[in-house]
Amino acid sequence: MKVIPANPRGYCHGVVTAMRMAREVVAQANGPVYMLGYLVHNEHLTSELEELGITLIDADDRLAGLEEVREGTVIFTAHGISPAVRELARAKGLDCVDTTCSDVDSTHALIVEKVAAGFQVIYVGRRGHPEALGCVGEAPDAVHLVQDVDDVQALTINASKIAVTTQTTLSVWDTATVIRAIKARYPEAEVHNEICLATQDRQEAVIAAAAEADLVLVVGSSRSSNSRRLVEVAEQRTGKPAYLVDSTTDINPEWLRGCAAVAVSSGASTPSLLTRDVIRHLEALLVTG
Ligand code: SF4
């Protein structure tokens, strides 16, 4: 059996920066330190941060989560936050550390710019995901969240200026389908596809690796949107079976039966160590099998 690692895979610049900033905060803070939601969507990195002394406020609704914090430092996650959350944190007198990824920041800036110029904004994203909540929160009356083509058909926007933008970690191909549906309904809409480069590169790489393999394993946590999208695009674009595994213990030996080659990728928030473990585990099977 051959192991085919997808390249690139794993950590993106946004995750690396967020983790560095969080470790620095712990080293310098005097009082309690909180992360408002999962700093990055990976269970292992979250445990590492909790061991450093950072308390997780486990709430996708950041405003509700912030109500629990009375003092100290609050870290905003790489997924970004709405202005209402930032204002509440300031009003409570909390020290704020914002690790929002620069790619997410640029979507926020685009929404603010377009709404100020009189546009209605159609935001393609995942309902309930913290990144989508933060972006819609920039202008809740002017930003319309759509997740799929059915949502597009249900839109009732009546405006001459419409802009379209997206969550950073979506499937490139599913998003293209939704954007086509939006253009069919609103031909004048201007489109700003904000799927980040790290997501695009990892999706193209997993498809290329999957094309050479019989099975695809993506190392990542079930919370991780970009990891789940890697599984979906590999399956949808190549027809090969693909599974999300958090570590070697999730690998079902039945999946490997009859496989000549296994492609391995990992989400943007997956520690390299875990992916290396999975690759070594598969290579050991190659030797023993
Ligand atoms: Fe930033 Fe993209 Fe990484 Fe999200 S996946 S943290 S948007 S680089």
Residues whose N, C-alpha, C, O or C-beta is under 5 A from the ligand:
A	BS01	SF4	C12 H13 G14 V15 A78 C101 D103 V104 T168 C196 A198 T199 A268
